[in-house]
Amino acid sequence: MFNRAQTFVHFGGDARRWINQSWWLVFGPGVALMLLALAIILWPQLLAYLVAGAIFLAGVALSSWGLALRRATRVQAQQENVAYYEVS
């Protein structure tokens, strides 16, 4: 059906089995999100913990990114003070 389309991707011999089982890649996270929503409805404190955890992880990620940028600028500053001589 889509053999002549530009977006056609040939998976190999077992493509149909893989495609038939790939619905779990969408269905599983959907069920997990529904269970999480139900847990938040039953225990509203859980929402506070999830939001606090997300904010904490965002803070850790930004802090580590800032430290990596600081290290990169220091390395770049050290490399600017180096003279290279070509000997022929």
Contact map, one row per residue, 1 for C-alpha under 8 A:
1111000000000000000000000000000000000000000000000000000000000000000000000000000000000000
1111100100000000000000000000000000000000000000000000000000000000000000000000000000000000
1111100100000000000000000000000000000000000000000000000000000000000000000000000000000000
1111110100000000000000000000000000000000000000000000000000000000000000000000000000000000
0111111100000000000000000000000000000000000000000000000000000000000000000000000000000000
0001111100000000000000000000000000000000000000000000000000000000000000000000000000000000
0000111110000000000000000000000000000000000000000000000000000000000000000000000000000000
0111111111000000000000000000000000000000000000000000000000000000000000000000000000000000
0000001111100000000000000000000000000000000000000000000000000000000000000000000000000000
0000000111110010000000000000000000000000000000000000000000000000000000000000000000000000
0000000011111110000000000000000000000000000000000000000000000000000000000000000000000000
0000000001111110000000000000000000000000000000000000000000000000000000000000000000000000
0000000000111111000000000000000000000000000000000000000000000000000000000000000000000000
0000000000111111110000000000000000000000000000000000000000000000000000000000000000000000
0000000001111111111000000000000000000000000000000000000000000000000000000000000000000000
0000000000001111111100000000000000000000000000000000000000000000000000000000000000000000
0000000000000111111110000000000000000000000000000000000000000000000000000000000000000000
0000000000000111111111000000000000000000000000000000000000000000000000000000000000000000
0000000000000011111111100000000000000000000000000000000000000000000000000000000000000000
0000000000000001111111100000000000000000000000000000000000000000000000000000000000000000
0000000000000000111111110000000000000000000000000000000000000000000000000000000000000000
0000000000000000011111111100000000000000000000000000000000000000000000000000000000000000
0000000000000000001111111110000000000000000000000000000000000000000000000000000000000000
0000000000000000000011111111000000000000000000000000000000000000000000000000000000000000
0000000000000000000001111111100000000000000000000000000000000000000000000000000000000000
0000000000000000000001111111110000000000000000000000000000000000000000000000000000000000
0000000000000000000000111111111000000000000000000000000000000000000000000000000000000000
0000000000000000000000011111111100000000000000000000000000000000000000000000000000000000
0000000000000000000000001111111110000000000000000000000000000000000000000000000000000000
0000000000000000000000000111111111000000000000000000000000000000000000000000000000000000
0000000000000000000000000011111111100000000000000000000000000000000000000000000000000000
0000000000000000000000000001111111110000000000000000000000000000000000000000000000000000
0000000000000000000000000000111111111000000000000000000000000000000000000000000000000000
0000000000000000000000000000011111111100000000000000000000000000000000000000000000000000
0000000000000000000000000000001111111110000000000000000000000000000000000000000000000000
0000000000000000000000000000000111111111000000000000000000000000000000000000000000000000
0000000000000000000000000000000011111111100000000000000000000000000000000000000000000000
0000000000000000000000000000000001111111110000000000000000000000000000000000000000000000
0000000000000000000000000000000000111111111101000000000000000000000000000000000000000000
0000000000000000000000000000000000011111111111100000000000000000000000000000000000000000
0000000000000000000000000000000000001111111100000000000000000000000000000000000000000000
0000000000000000000000000000000000000111111100000000000000000000000000000000000000000000
0000000000000000000000000000000000000011111111100000000000000000000000000000000000000000
0000000000000000000000000000000000000011111111110000000000000000000000000000000000000000
0000000000000000000000000000000000000001001111111000000000000000000000000000000000000000
0000000000000000000000000000000000000011001111111100000000000000000000000000000000000000
0000000000000000000000000000000000000001001111111110000000000000000000000000000000000000
0000000000000000000000000000000000000000000111111111000000000000000000000000000000000000
0000000000000000000000000000000000000000000011111111100000000000000000000000000000000000
0000000000000000000000000000000000000000000001111111110000000000000000000000000000000000
0000000000000000000000000000000000000000000000111111111000000000000000000000000000000000
0000000000000000000000000000000000000000000000011111111100000000000000000000000000000000
0000000000000000000000000000000000000000000000001111111110000000000000000000000000000000
0000000000000000000000000000000000000000000000000111111111000000000000000000000000000000
0000000000000000000000000000000000000000000000000011111111100000000000000000000000000000
0000000000000000000000000000000000000000000000000001111111110000000000000000000000000000
0000000000000000000000000000000000000000000000000000111111111000000000000000000000000000
0000000000000000000000000000000000000000000000000000011111111100000000000000000000000000
0000000000000000000000000000000000000000000000000000001111111110000000000000000000000000
0000000000000000000000000000000000000000000000000000000111111111000000000000000000000000
0000000000000000000000000000000000000000000000000000000011111111100000000000000000000000
0000000000000000000000000000000000000000000000000000000001111111110000000000000000000000
0000000000000000000000000000000000000000000000000000000000111111111000000000000000000000
0000000000000000000000000000000000000000000000000000000000011111111100000000000000000000
0000000000000000000000000000000000000000000000000000000000001111111110000000000000000000
0000000000000000000000000000000000000000000000000000000000000111111111000000000000000000
0000000000000000000000000000000000000000000000000000000000000011111111100000000000000000
0000000000000000000000000000000000000000000000000000000000000001111111110000000000000000
0000000000000000000000000000000000000000000000000000000000000000111111111000000000000000
0000000000000000000000000000000000000000000000000000000000000000011111111100000000000000
0000000000000000000000000000000000000000000000000000000000000000001111111110000000000000
0000000000000000000000000000000000000000000000000000000000000000000111111111000000000000
0000000000000000000000000000000000000000000000000000000000000000000011111111100000000000
0000000000000000000000000000000000000000000000000000000000000000000001111111110000000000
0000000000000000000000000000000000000000000000000000000000000000000000111111111000000000
0000000000000000000000000000000000000000000000000000000000000000000000011111111100000000
0000000000000000000000000000000000000000000000000000000000000000000000001111111110000000
0000000000000000000000000000000000000000000000000000000000000000000000000111111111000000
0000000000000000000000000000000000000000000000000000000000000000000000000011111111000000
0000000000000000000000000000000000000000000000000000000000000000000000000001111111000000
0000000000000000000000000000000000000000000000000000000000000000000000000000111111100000
0000000000000000000000000000000000000000000000000000000000000000000000000000011111110000
0000000000000000000000000000000000000000000000000000000000000000000000000000000011111000
0000000000000000000000000000000000000000000000000000000000000000000000000000000001111100
0000000000000000000000000000000000000000000000000000000000000000000000000000000000111110
0000000000000000000000000000000000000000000000000000000000000000000000000000000000011111
0000000000000000000000000000000000000000000000000000000000000000000000000000000000001111
0000000000000000000000000000000000000000000000000000000000000000000000000000000000000111
